[in-house]
Amino acid sequence: MFAAGSYATTDRDSMQYNRPYNLLLGDVRHKTLQELPEHHVKRQRQDKGVNATATMHQSQDPRLFMTVTMVAFSPDGDLMYSAGYDKTVRAFDVRSGIHNVTCTMEAIHKGSVDLIAVSNDGVLATGCQRVDKNSIKVMRCSTSGFEKLCSFSSQKAADRPETKTYPSGLKWGAHSFFKDWLLAGFSSHSTDEERATYGETCVWDVETQQQILVTPNARNVFDVAWNPSPGSASSSFAIGSVAGSGVNRGTRSVVRLYNPRSTRFGITCEFECPALDINDVVWCPHDDNLIAASCTDGKTYIWDARRPDDILHTFAHSTPLLEHWEDQPREVADTGVRFASWGDNRTRFYTGSSDGVVKAWNPYLAAEDAHVRDVATLNSGVMSGAFSPDSCRLLVGEVTGSINILSVGQEDKAIKDAQQFTLKASPVDAAVQPKTTGALDPTFGRAIANDLIQTGQIVLRPLGSLPIRQAVQGPKYNGPVDRSDEAPALRAKASIFQRNELIKSISNAGATPCALPHSDSKPKFTEEETGDSGRSRDRIPGVLRSAHLTGARADQSAGRSLDTGLSRYCTQCGQPARPRISEEEETDTNEALCERCSFSCFRCSGTASITTATSQVVCSACKLTWTAGTLGYELLERESQIIVDPFVRSSGCRPRQAWSASGRSEGVDVNADGTGDVANFLGEVEEHYHSLWMDRPDSPL
């Protein structure tokens, strides 16, 4: 069983993109994900911006889902804790499996909760964004709920509330001697010039509720870490913080090691780091001489406490998948290495960065041999990761919200071939269901849509296997009705489309097209969003090879035009005709023809027919046939059988081309060696299409 929390968009200009599934509980054995929707607040109508309109507010989910910052399990695995920006810490009873999960207790805080930590005895500590007092709470779970034991705060943060100094790191002692000791780091959210001045490192003995002095104190702490197996000559905990004074040039952050000395903790060693920010400080559980710091510059630095003056290794990742601002360096705009952990032995160290790659390293080898292999390459950057207790599985979270489970013994299996988990959505409570039509302003678009559905003018139908529903005209539809010239053809096409979708639904009777309750979470990309290389304009239009609707031709009136006089319909097939450049432009037969029916031969410029079944162009004058190729239409020079196009058959025309046994078309001038007009023309066609792709710039895709 595992848990995963995610970021949620909540700013007033983008909250229309707010989505559920911000907290998931997973079952590896049954390949199932269960949604836990408790971390949400009531969506408030905004006073300005795109979300300020009443229609936008009424059409959105009344729940505004909040970011879930951390998740953790109790030592016995019976409870799962979660914290988020809804200022609440929750405990879920998971003893009965993920399908019967219940939220048993809640603890409301005065600020957004960033940190939670669970001790080996099951005591829970939380850190929230509060500067005055009680920014850190210590609680114990009981049958009646959370029982508060004590609370702590930074005195320096309380003295200067304008600096917005909040807890940035929170860890319980890992060794039995320090199991009741709580280590916390504080950092300032003020300007970069002030952040090196504010912040603090604090250690409390929770049993006696006494604070232990730390000297020298580290300012603006990034992360904290206890030594999991301290020896007699090793340090007790490590602090990653901003570099102070007295460091060498090029040092912007430091990792300090501390050890108890009578009534205080004193520094024993300091590692200088060239990175601007540190994400995580990780102590090796198999060798307490090795300490790692993963940073926002896409690198992880390894030190050996026995040689503190030099960096033992620098494990670097490649460029991030998401482009950052050009005027900002990578370590400012990028997340860098967000996952760093030791494996089941000291020779395996794993990192995951914004380049979407999880790498395995061996810090006991030389620098050129330290990289073991790339464990996985994902579609987006790595944001988090965690090993199972037996180190047989690795859970990796991506920037896009995807969750991946990597297992031992499946190194040759690609991520795209992995088995998908089934997502189980939580039922929506009736108390938070959207309001009914009666409670809406009748001018709202949602109220109008509900009225059309209730009166039978509009009905909702599934759209094949797609996770969306379509709104179509119902049995009581009373207008408006499109009476333009192209309306009959469009209705015929729509009728065929609906009939095909009905056949699909009948063949899949009893099966729902999609189990997701909200289809808005599915990505829908338009041509403008994905980009267009423009190469399609150099090819024969695809509409020339598309099959025409025979039913639409019967309903079309020949030669009708719109009121503008610039568009007419083909007198042969009923499709939109080629627009006239001017009113004086007329054809020899004074007919309106579409691009298909007026297609010109490549050789003699006469009228040629196009076969939809074979994608061929046949000229009756030259008796030549071209077929669609990679770079355009290519002249056929091999023996072929006559193929009757269904469009030609339906219109009463006879086939215009047949190939002789020699493979050459009759009526074409050729030389004795088989060359002539045909060969020369074929060369001109190839030269033309080669010039198109050679002169066109590269596609943005």
Secondary structure, 3 states (H helix, E strand, C coil): CEEEECCCCCCCCCHHHCCCCCEEEEECCCCEEEECCCCEEECCCCCCCHHHCHHHHHHCCCEEECCEEEEEECCCCCEEEEEECCCEEEEEECCCCHHHCEEEEEEECCCCEEEEEECCCCCEEEEECCCCCCCEEEEEEECCEEEEEEEECCHHHHHCHHHCEEEEEEEECCCHHHCCEEEEEEEECCCHHHHCCCCEEEEEECCCCEEEEEECCCCCEEEEEECCCCCCCCCCEEEEEECCCCCCCCCCEEEEEEEEECCEEEEEEEEEECCCCEEEEEECCCCCCEEEEEECCCEEEEEECCCCCCCCEEEECCCCCCCCCCCCCHHHHCCCCCEEEECCCCCCEEEECCCCEEEEECCCCCHHHCEEEEEEECCCCEEEEEECCCCCEEEEEECCCCEEEEECCCCCCCHHHCCCCEEECCCCCHHHCCCCHHHCCCCCHHHHHHHHHHCCCEEEEECCCCCCEEEEECCCCCCCCCCCCCHHHHHHHHHHHHHHHHHHHHHCCCCCCCCCCCCCCCCCCCHHHHCCCCHHHHCCCHHHHCCCCHHHHHHCCCCCECCCCCCEECCCCCCECCCCCCCCCCCCCCCCCCCCCCCECCCCCCEEEEECCCCEEEECCCCCEEEECCCCEEECCCCCCCCCCHHHHHCCCCCCCCCCCCCCCCCCCECCCCCEHHHHHHHHHHHHHHHHHHHCCCCCC
